[in-house]
Amino acid sequence: MEWSKLLIPYRLGCPKSDHSFSNPNRGEFQRDFDRVIFSSPFRRLNGKTQIFPFPDTDLIHTRLTHSLETASVGRSLGTIVENKSSYKEIKDTKLGAIVCVACLAHDIGNPPLGHSGEKAISEFFKSNHGRTIIGDLTSEEQADFQRFDGNAMGFHVLTYSNPKKEESLGGLRLTYPTLAAFLKYPRPAKINNKSIGISEHKPGIFQSDLKHFSEIAQGLNLTEKKETNMWFRHPLAFLTEAADDICYTIMDFEDGYKRGLFSFKKASEFLKGICDTTLHEKEDISKIKNIKDKREKIGFLRAKAINSLIYQVTDIFLSKEKEILEAKFDKSLFENIETKDVVDKIRNFSKKNIYTDKSVIQVEAAGFQVLPGLLGAFLDAIKNNKKESSKKILQLLPNEYQFNYKTQKYEAILAITMYVSGMTDHYAVDTYRYLQGIQLPNY
């Protein structure tokens, strides 16, 4: 792969000639950023759980604040790589802007009610009820639902144009480099071989969207794998993944401290361990003595730790840049950093002390009731639309998500799944209560 081809700002759904008419005051990747941040799916991330459900304080992260912070880290990663790379053709190409947008959108397809939302949707389509709904689909199409993944839904959200709303194609019509940097897993749900690299770790493309990514891959000259419908990652996707890894590892940990789940001593010990590196300039944390409040001290150490991780990640990327371009490196950058042992300790600690908190478990357990309940109700109504009960349920479903189950089965199921997956936590729970008769207006 060649940087000069990987960064051409062709735009999905637009003539390729359009990219030559750039506005000097508003670059192509700035336009991508604006389109994502003003979109409805992005705004709804404010109502989706990151770790702790229904936060009653601004101190705790939602999917929205997590995405904004990840975008900030991604911008730094891309900028450093551009400035330090030995490849002259990437100078002044705005790598930071591309990675920033990809990171901004990285959670845009994740369902409500925590990290188990994806498993709840998959479990429904594996159940007897779900299998009767998708039974006539091809095995590849069935895999989209039975191995549901928020990354694949995110790519769908960004690239799908609803025919009931518009005739133009390309969804948000983002640039090829941004969409390729977003797609950490350029593969469908069903693959014939055993997953061997990080880019095959999860499903990343629905069957309906393969044509879009194929167009992007060809336009940027991405390396295709011998197996069909699989590609090697765009190099910037490694940075998108690393930005997410940095932010959820450190910020989830800090949220746990803010919730009082462990001591200041434990929190500071781990964060100081990340700052203590030898391969590049050690983080200076001496000014912590000027801070009196313990939470502010942890905030200071968190900032220093993230800065250290940014440089550790870019060091790995730059050392592997040639291998990445030659499609010979397919590993997580974050798993190869100098302080990996400290990061692993933080992750293991978080699994035992944060992700098992009662409030986290409660919302994830609820997700296994709410999401299958919503999918079952809406899909049954689409499938049996002549029943009086179905007619009432369909009146609650926006028309743009209603497709003919008999003639457009895959599209109909995907549309309902997209609708449910796009709900905020509150809206999902409220809609479930209404459909179950548990809650009624003004009751």
C-alpha positions as CSV (number, residue, x, y, z in Angstrom):
1,M,0.0,0.0,0.0
2,E,1.1,3.6,-0.7
3,W,0.4,6.6,1.4
4,S,-0.2,8.7,-1.6
5,K,-3.1,6.5,-2.7
6,L,-4.3,5.7,0.9
7,L,-5.2,9.4,1.6
8,I,-7.0,10.4,-1.6
9,P,-10.2,12.1,-0.3
10,Y,-12.7,10.5,-2.6
11,R,-16.1,10.7,-1.0
12,L,-18.6,7.8,-0.8
13,G,-21.7,8.5,-2.9
14,C,-20.1,11.4,-4.8
15,P,-18.2,11.5,-8.1
16,K,-14.5,11.0,-7.7
17,S,-13.9,14.2,-9.5
18,D,-15.4,16.1,-6.6
19,H,-12.3,15.7,-4.4
20,S,-10.3,18.1,-6.6
21,F,-12.6,21.0,-5.7
22,S,-11.5,21.4,-2.0
23,N,-12.4,24.5,0.0
24,P,-9.2,26.0,1.3
25,N,-11.0,27.2,4.4
26,R,-12.6,23.9,5.2
27,G,-10.7,20.8,4.3
28,E,-12.3,17.5,3.3
29,F,-11.6,15.8,6.7
30,Q,-12.9,18.8,8.5
31,R,-16.2,18.4,6.6
32,D,-16.2,14.7,7.7
33,F,-15.8,15.8,11.3
34,D,-18.7,18.3,11.0
35,R,-21.0,15.7,9.4
36,V,-20.4,13.2,12.1
37,I,-20.7,15.6,15.1
38,F,-24.0,17.1,13.7
39,S,-25.6,13.7,13.0
40,S,-28.4,12.3,15.1
41,P,-26.8,8.9,15.8
42,F,-23.7,10.8,17.2
43,R,-25.9,13.0,19.5
44,R,-27.7,9.9,20.8
45,L,-24.4,8.6,22.2
46,N,-25.0,11.0,25.1
47,G,-27.8,8.7,26.2
48,K,-25.9,5.5,26.0
49,T,-24.0,3.8,28.8
50,Q,-20.2,3.7,28.7
51,I,-19.7,1.7,31.9
52,F,-21.9,3.1,34.7
53,P,-25.6,3.4,33.7
54,F,-27.7,6.5,33.8
55,P,-25.0,8.7,35.3
56,D,-26.3,11.4,37.7
57,T,-23.1,13.4,37.5
58,D,-21.0,14.9,34.7
59,L,-17.9,13.2,36.2
60,I,-18.9,9.8,34.8
61,H,-18.5,9.1,31.1
62,T,-21.2,8.3,28.5
63,R,-20.5,7.0,25.1
64,L,-20.5,10.6,23.9
65,T,-17.8,11.9,26.2
66,H,-15.8,8.7,25.6
67,S,-16.0,9.3,21.9
68,L,-14.9,12.9,22.2
69,E,-11.9,12.0,24.3
70,T,-11.0,9.2,21.9
71,A,-11.1,11.7,19.0
72,S,-8.7,14.0,20.9
73,V,-6.3,11.1,21.5
74,G,-6.7,10.0,17.9
75,R,-5.8,13.4,16.6
76,S,-2.6,13.4,18.6
77,L,-1.6,10.0,17.4
78,G,-2.2,10.9,13.7
79,T,-0.4,14.2,14.0
80,I,2.7,12.7,15.7
81,V,2.9,10.0,13.0
82,E,2.7,12.6,10.2
83,N,5.4,14.7,11.8
84,K,7.8,11.8,12.6
85,S,7.2,9.4,9.6
86,S,10.1,8.8,7.2
87,Y,7.6,8.8,4.3
88,K,7.7,12.3,2.8
89,E,4.4,11.9,0.9
90,I,2.4,12.1,4.2
91,K,3.6,15.5,5.2
92,D,0.8,18.1,5.3
93,T,-1.8,15.4,4.7
94,K,-3.8,16.0,8.0
95,L,-3.4,12.5,9.3
96,G,-4.5,13.7,12.7
97,A,-7.8,15.0,11.3
98,I,-8.6,11.7,9.6
99,V,-7.9,9.6,12.8
100,C,-9.8,12.2,14.8
101,V,-13.0,11.7,12.8
102,A,-12.7,7.9,12.7
103,C,-12.4,7.9,16.5
104,L,-15.2,10.4,16.9
105,A,-17.5,7.9,15.1
106,H,-16.0,4.6,16.5
107,D,-19.0,3.9,18.9
108,I,-21.7,5.3,16.7
109,G,-23.2,1.8,16.0
110,N,-23.1,0.5,19.5
111,P,-26.5,-0.5,21.0
112,P,-27.8,0.8,24.3
113,L,-27.5,-0.7,27.8
114,G,-23.8,-1.3,28.1
115,H,-21.2,-3.6,26.6
116,S,-23.5,-6.6,26.7
117,G,-26.0,-5.0,24.3
118,E,-24.2,-6.7,21.3
119,K,-24.4,-10.1,23.0
120,A,-28.1,-9.5,23.8
121,I,-28.9,-8.9,20.2
122,S,-26.9,-11.9,19.0
123,E,-28.5,-14.1,21.6
124,F,-32.0,-13.1,20.5
125,F,-31.2,-14.1,16.9
126,K,-29.7,-17.4,18.1
127,S,-32.9,-18.2,20.1
128,N,-35.8,-20.3,18.7
129,H,-37.8,-17.0,18.3
130,G,-35.0,-15.3,16.4
131,R,-34.2,-18.2,14.2
132,T,-37.7,-18.4,12.9
133,I,-37.4,-14.7,11.8
134,I,-34.1,-15.1,10.0
135,G,-34.5,-18.7,8.9
136,D,-34.9,-18.0,5.2
137,L,-31.9,-15.8,4.9
138,T,-28.6,-17.0,3.5
139,S,-26.0,-18.3,6.1
140,E,-23.9,-15.1,5.4
141,E,-26.9,-12.9,6.1
142,Q,-27.9,-14.8,9.2
143,A,-24.4,-14.3,10.6
144,D,-24.8,-10.6,10.5
145,F,-27.4,-10.9,13.2
146,Q,-26.3,-14.0,15.1
147,R,-22.8,-12.4,15.4
148,F,-24.0,-8.9,15.7
149,D,-21.3,-6.3,16.3
150,G,-21.4,-2.6,16.9
151,N,-18.5,-2.0,14.6
152,A,-20.5,-3.4,11.6
153,M,-23.5,-1.4,12.6
154,G,-21.4,1.7,12.9
155,F,-20.1,1.3,9.3
156,H,-23.8,0.8,8.3
157,V,-24.9,4.0,10.1
158,L,-22.2,6.0,8.4
159,T,-22.7,4.7,4.8
160,Y,-26.4,3.8,4.6
161,S,-28.9,6.0,2.8
162,N,-32.5,5.1,3.7
163,P,-34.5,5.0,0.4
164,K,-37.6,6.2,2.2
165,K,-35.8,9.4,3.1
166,E,-33.4,10.2,0.2
167,E,-32.3,9.2,-3.2
168,S,-28.6,10.1,-2.8
169,L,-26.3,7.2,-1.8
170,G,-23.4,7.0,0.6
171,G,-25.0,7.8,4.0
172,L,-23.1,10.8,5.5
173,R,-21.0,10.7,2.4
174,L,-17.7,10.7,4.3
175,T,-14.3,10.4,2.6
176,Y,-12.8,7.0,1.8
177,P,-9.8,7.5,4.1
178,T,-12.0,8.4,7.1
179,L,-14.3,5.3,6.5
180,A,-11.3,3.0,6.1
181,A,-9.6,4.4,9.2
182,F,-12.9,3.8,11.0
183,L,-13.2,0.2,9.9
184,K,-10.9,-1.7,12.4
185,Y,-12.2,-5.1,11.2
186,P,-12.6,-5.2,7.4
187,R,-14.4,-8.5,7.2
188,P,-18.0,-9.8,7.2
189,A,-19.5,-11.8,10.1
190,K,-19.0,-15.1,8.4
191,I,-15.5,-16.1,7.1
192,N,-14.4,-19.4,5.9
193,N,-11.0,-19.5,7.6
194,K,-10.0,-19.2,11.2
195,S,-9.4,-15.7,12.4
196,I,-5.6,-15.1,12.5
197,G,-5.0,-11.4,12.9
198,I,-6.3,-8.4,14.9
199,S,-8.1,-7.1,11.8
200,E,-10.2,-10.4,11.8
201,H,-10.9,-10.3,15.5
202,K,-14.5,-9.2,15.1
203,P,-17.1,-8.7,12.3
204,G,-16.9,-5.3,10.8
205,I,-19.1,-5.3,7.7
206,F,-22.7,-6.3,7.1
207,Q,-23.5,-8.2,3.8
208,S,-25.4,-5.2,2.6
209,D,-22.4,-3.0,3.0
210,L,-19.7,-5.1,1.4
211,K,-20.1,-3.3,-1.9
212,H,-19.4,0.0,-0.1
213,F,-16.2,-1.1,1.5
214,S,-15.1,-2.9,-1.7
215,E,-15.5,0.5,-3.5
216,I,-13.4,2.2,-0.8
217,A,-10.8,-0.6,-0.8
218,Q,-10.3,-0.3,-4.5
219,G,-10.3,3.5,-4.5
220,L,-7.5,3.5,-1.9
221,N,-5.7,0.5,-3.2
222,L,-6.0,-1.5,0.0
223,T,-4.5,-5.0,0.0
224,E,-7.1,-7.7,-0.4
225,K,-6.6,-11.0,1.3
226,K,-6.8,-14.3,-0.6
227,E,-10.1,-15.1,1.0
228,T,-13.1,-13.3,-0.5
229,N,-14.6,-10.2,1.1
230,M,-11.6,-9.6,3.4
231,W,-8.9,-6.9,3.3
232,F,-5.9,-5.8,5.3
233,R,-6.5,-2.7,7.4
234,H,-6.0,0.8,6.3
235,P,-2.8,1.8,8.3
236,L,-4.7,4.5,10.2
237,A,-7.2,2.0,11.5
238,F,-4.4,0.8,13.8
239,L,-4.3,4.3,15.3
240,T,-8.1,4.4,15.7
241,E,-8.0,1.1,17.6
242,A,-5.2,2.3,19.8
243,A,-6.9,5.6,20.7
244,D,-10.0,3.6,21.8
245,D,-7.8,1.2,23.8
246,I,-6.0,4.1,25.6
247,C,-9.2,5.9,26.5
248,Y,-11.4,3.1,27.7
249,T,-8.5,1.5,29.7
250,I,-7.6,4.7,31.5
251,M,-10.9,6.6,31.6
252,D,-12.9,3.5,32.8
253,F,-10.3,3.1,35.5
254,E,-10.6,6.7,36.5
255,D,-14.4,6.5,36.6
256,G,-14.1,3.5,38.9
257,Y,-12.0,5.6,41.3
258,K,-14.5,8.5,41.1
259,R,-17.2,6.0,42.1
260,G,-15.2,5.2,45.2
261,L,-14.6,1.6,44.2
262,F,-10.9,1.6,45.2
263,S,-8.3,3.8,47.0
264,F,-6.3,6.8,45.9
265,K,-3.1,4.8,46.6
266,K,-4.1,2.0,44.2
267,A,-5.2,4.5,41.5
268,S,-2.0,6.5,41.7
269,E,0.2,3.5,41.8
270,F,-1.1,2.1,38.5
271,L,-1.0,5.5,36.7
272,K,2.5,6.3,37.9
273,G,3.6,2.9,36.5
274,I,2.5,3.9,33.0
275,C,4.4,7.2,33.3
276,D,7.6,5.3,34.2
277,T,9.0,4.5,30.8
278,T,12.5,4.2,29.4
279,L,12.2,4.2,25.6
280,H,11.3,7.9,25.5
281,E,11.4,10.9,27.8
282,K,9.9,10.0,31.2
283,E,6.8,11.9,32.2
284,D,7.5,14.6,34.7
285,I,5.0,14.2,37.5
286,S,6.8,16.4,40.1
287,K,4.1,19.1,39.9
288,I,1.6,16.8,41.5
289,K,2.9,18.2,44.9
290,N,1.1,21.5,44.1
291,I,-2.3,19.8,43.9
292,K,-4.2,19.4,47.1
293,D,-7.4,17.5,46.0
294,K,-7.0,13.8,45.6
295,R,-9.4,13.6,42.6
296,E,-7.4,16.4,40.9
297,K,-4.2,14.5,41.6
298,I,-5.6,11.4,39.8
299,G,-6.7,13.7,37.0
300,F,-3.2,15.0,36.7
301,L,-1.7,11.5,36.7
302,R,-4.3,10.3,34.2
303,A,-3.3,13.1,31.7
304,K,0.3,12.2,32.1
305,A,-0.4,8.5,31.6
306,I,-2.4,9.1,28.4
307,N,0.4,11.3,27.1
308,S,2.9,8.6,27.8
309,L,0.7,6.0,26.1
310,I,0.3,8.2,23.0
311,Y,4.0,8.3,22.5
312,Q,4.4,4.6,23.3
313,V,1.8,3.8,20.6
314,T,3.3,6.1,18.0
315,D,6.8,4.6,18.7
316,I,5.4,1.1,17.8
317,F,3.5,2.4,14.7
318,L,6.6,4.2,13.3
319,S,8.8,1.2,13.9
320,K,6.3,-1.1,12.1
321,E,5.2,1.4,9.5
322,K,6.9,-0.3,6.6
323,E,5.5,-3.7,7.7
324,I,2.0,-2.2,8.0
325,L,2.1,-0.8,4.5
326,E,3.3,-4.1,3.2
327,A,0.4,-5.9,5.0
328,K,2.9,-7.9,7.1
329,F,1.8,-6.5,10.5
330,D,-1.6,-7.4,11.8
331,K,-1.4,-6.9,15.6
332,S,-2.7,-4.5,18.1
333,L,-0.3,-1.5,18.7
334,F,-1.5,-1.3,22.3
335,E,-0.5,-4.9,23.0
336,N,3.1,-4.1,22.0
337,I,3.8,-1.0,24.1
338,E,6.6,-0.8,26.7
339,T,4.3,-0.6,29.7
340,K,2.0,-3.4,28.6
341,D,2.5,-5.2,31.9
342,V,1.1,-2.2,33.8
343,V,-1.8,-1.8,31.3
344,D,-2.6,-5.5,31.7
345,K,-2.7,-5.1,35.5
346,I,-5.1,-2.1,35.2
347,R,-7.4,-4.1,32.8
348,N,-7.5,-7.1,35.1
349,F,-8.1,-4.9,38.1
350,S,-10.9,-3.2,36.3
351,K,-12.5,-6.5,35.4
352,K,-12.6,-7.5,39.0
353,N,-13.5,-4.2,40.6
354,I,-15.3,-2.0,38.1
355,Y,-17.0,-4.1,35.5
356,T,-18.5,-6.3,38.2
357,D,-20.0,-3.4,40.1
358,K,-23.7,-4.1,40.9
359,S,-25.0,-1.1,38.9
360,V,-23.0,-2.3,35.8
361,I,-24.3,-5.8,36.1
362,Q,-27.9,-4.7,36.7
363,V,-28.0,-2.6,33.5
364,E,-26.4,-5.3,31.4
365,A,-28.7,-8.0,32.8
366,A,-31.6,-5.7,31.9
367,G,-30.3,-5.4,28.4
368,F,-30.8,-9.1,27.9
369,Q,-34.5,-8.6,28.6
370,V,-35.1,-5.2,27.0
371,L,-33.3,-5.6,23.6
372,P,-34.7,-9.0,22.7
373,G,-38.1,-7.8,23.9
374,L,-38.0,-4.8,21.5
375,L,-36.6,-6.9,18.6
376,G,-39.2,-9.6,19.1
377,A,-42.1,-7.2,19.3
378,F,-41.2,-5.1,16.2
379,L,-40.0,-8.0,14.1
380,D,-43.1,-10.1,14.8
381,A,-45.2,-7.0,13.9
382,I,-43.4,-6.6,10.6
383,K,-43.7,-10.4,9.9
384,N,-47.4,-10.6,10.8
385,N,-48.5,-7.2,9.9
386,K,-52.2,-8.1,9.3
387,K,-52.8,-8.8,13.0
388,E,-54.5,-6.1,15.0
389,S,-51.9,-6.1,17.7
390,S,-49.2,-5.8,15.0
391,K,-50.9,-2.8,13.5
392,K,-50.8,-1.0,16.8
393,I,-47.1,-1.8,17.4
394,L,-46.2,-0.7,13.8
395,Q,-47.9,2.7,14.6
396,L,-45.2,3.2,17.2
397,L,-42.4,2.4,14.7
398,P,-41.2,5.2,12.4
399,N,-42.1,4.5,8.8
400,E,-38.5,4.8,7.6
401,Y,-37.8,1.5,9.4
402,Q,-40.7,-0.4,8.0
403,F,-39.9,-2.6,5.0
404,N,-41.9,-5.5,3.5
405,Y,-40.9,-8.7,5.3
406,K,-42.0,-10.9,2.4
407,T,-40.1,-9.2,-0.4
408,Q,-37.3,-7.5,1.5
409,K,-36.7,-9.8,4.4
410,Y,-33.0,-9.0,5.0
411,E,-33.6,-5.2,4.7
412,A,-36.6,-5.4,7.0
413,I,-34.7,-7.3,9.7
414,L,-31.7,-5.0,9.4
415,A,-33.8,-1.9,9.6
416,I,-35.5,-3.0,12.9
417,T,-32.1,-4.0,14.3
418,M,-30.7,-0.6,13.3
419,Y,-33.7,1.1,15.0
420,V,-33.3,-0.8,18.3
421,S,-29.5,-0.5,18.3
422,G,-29.8,3.3,17.8
423,M,-31.9,3.9,20.8
424,T,-30.6,5.6,24.0
425,D,-30.8,3.7,27.3
426,H,-33.8,5.7,28.5
427,Y,-35.7,5.4,25.2
428,A,-35.1,1.6,25.0
429,V,-36.3,1.0,28.5
430,D,-39.3,3.3,28.1
431,T,-40.4,1.7,24.8
432,Y,-40.0,-1.8,26.3
433,R,-42.2,-0.8,29.2
434,Y,-44.9,0.6,26.9
435,L,-44.9,-2.5,24.7
436,Q,-45.1,-4.8,27.8
437,G,-47.8,-2.7,29.4
438,I,-45.6,-2.1,32.4
439,Q,-45.8,1.7,31.9
440,L,-48.5,3.9,30.4
441,P,-48.6,7.6,29.7
442,N,-49.5,9.6,32.8
443,Y,-50.1,6.4,34.8
